[in-house]
Structures are given as structure tokens and as C-alpha cells.
């Protein structure tokens, strides 16, 4: 990996002021992703909006992709929290419909909490330096949902549970990104469509169990 591709931070900030500056860089980058998109995002633009010098920015991140990688890591942590909350819940006591409503809403909250998510996810998928994040995210969702589906007695065989987890992930990821990009009225319709499709998937699988 060349120096230009290095994603490791220049330093690990420990002091409160340094941590705040690092977080500001990330927040500014998220806003700029929404405003200008991935292609026009530059470290010069981020530094200017964050009201710091480019040299100061490079003290924290060596390049644009390193900032995006840190943003992606933050989002994955938010997703992990959402999944942990679902797995801690006594899902065995829920109907499939109630589970679907709860799980879709919780994962949806993780999507809407992150500004600039759509271009960030596109970067995770399309930028080689960020592919690791995309793979990690996919496995997080698939594995967690497979475990939840097993507890709901939707299926038993590991291969079938993994298949259902992947099907859920592929459908929900695409539709939740669509929801994030829609107006309020359309987003509500799409969210309900996702719940309906998820419920159909689980009810069909359970009927064959």
C-alpha cells in the first residue's frame, strides 16, 4: 500500500481538544458528502470548512480516504449498537410482525443517524481502500439476523439461516438507502414496503420449517 493509500490516522488524539477537532473533521466531511458528493470532496475543502489548515488536517488524517474510513467505522459502531439491542431483546416472545416492525425501525434509525450516508456507502462499495468496511458491514447484518431468525424458529439449518440473513440484508440495505434519499411521504411508504417484504420472507420460511 502506498503512502497515498494509507488509512491510518497520523496520530491518536488523546486530549479533549484534539478529540473534538478530529470529530469536527468527521462531521464536516459528512456534511460535505451531502453537499458536493464524493468526487468533489477534497482535504482542502474539508480543512477550509473545518476552519483549520490543511497541515493540521493531515496531522489527524493522511488523505481523504482515511477520513472516509473513520466515518465508515463510526457508522459500523452505530449499526453494532442497534444489532446488540435487538439481540438483547426477548424476541422469542414476539410475533413475526412485531419483530419485523421493531427490527426494521431500529436499523432504520442507524441509517438516518448518519449524515452523508448514501455517498459514504457508495464509497465503501466502490473505493478499493474502503472495501473492508463494506464486507464487515455485510457480515455484521447477515450473522446477527441469522441468529435472530433462529431464535424466532424461522429456520434451523445454518445454511438456510445464512441464506435468509443475506436475503434480508440485500433487500433492506437497498430499500433503507432509498428511504434515506426520499421525502417524508415516500420514505414512509417505502419503509412499510420493506416491512411487508420482510414479513413475507419470514412467514414463508417459517411455514416450510
C-alpha positions, -999 to +999 in steps of 0.1 A: +000+000+000+015+034-010+016+064+014-012+079-005-034+049+002-026+048+039-057+049+060-041+050+095-045+083+114-013+104+117-018+103+155-042+090+180-056+121+198-059+118+235-066+153+248-101+166+248-093+194+223-077+171+199-106+146+201-130+175+194-110+186+164-109+151+150-147+148+155-152+182+138-133+170+108-155+139+105-187+159+110-177+185+083-168+157+059-202+141+064-219+174+056-197+180+026-205+145+013-242+155+011-234+189-004-207+182-030-206+144-032-176+120-031-159+130-063-156+167-054-147+161-018-111+172-011-090+176+020-085+212+011-123+217+011-127+198+044-099+219+060-114+251+049-149+242+062-134+230+095-115+263+098-081+246+101-051+244+079-045+215+055-014+208+075-034+205+107-059+181+090-030+159+078-019+157+114-051+137+120-057+120+086-032+114+058-058+117+030-095+118+020-099+081+021-086+079+057-113+104+068-140+083+050-127+051+066-131+067+100-166+078+091-174+043+080-160+029+112-183+052+132-213+041+113-205+004+118-203+011+155-238+026+154-250-005+135-234-027+161-253-009+188-286-014+170-279-051+164-269-056+200-301-040+213-321-063+190-302-094+202-306-085+239-344-083+234-366-113+242-375-117+205-389-152+213-419-135+229-427-115+197-449-123+168-431-122+134-449-089+126-439-073+158-403-084+154-402-071+118-417-037+129-392-034+157-361-046+138-367-025+107-373+006+127-342+001+148-319-005+118-336+024+100-326+047+130-290+037+124-293+048+088-309+081+095-285+090+123-256+093+099-253+124+076-239+118+042-246+081+044-256+075+008-223+087-007-204+071+022-220+037+015-212+042-022-176+049-013-175+018+009-187-003-020-167+013-048-135+026-034-109-002-030-094+012+001-128+011+018-140-024+007-131-039+041-158-018+057-184-029+032-175-066+038-176-061+076-210-044+074-224-072+053-213-099+077-225-080+107-260-078+094-262-113+079-248-130+110-269-111+135-301-116+116-294-153+111-291-156+149-323-137+155-341-158+129-330-190+146-344-177+179-377-169+161-377-205+148-379-193+113-354-220+102-329-243+118-301-253+094-272-228+095-270-226+057-307-217+055-304-192+083-274-176+065-294-175+032-323-158+049-299-133+066-284-125+033-317-121+016-329-098+044-297-078+041-297-073+004-334-061+003-333-040+035-300-023+026-311-012-008-345+000+004-332+018+035-308+037+014-337+046-008-357+057+022-328+080+034-329+097+000-367+102-002-391+128+010-411+121+042-443+108+024-424+085+001-400+073+027-428+061+050-443+042+021-410+025+012-404+017+049-438+000+051-430-019+018-398-031+034-416-044+065-442-062+042-414-078+022-395-089+053-426-103+069-434-123+037-399-137+036-400-148+073-435-162+072-428-182+040-396-196+056-413-205+088-441-223+070-415-246+055-396-251+087 
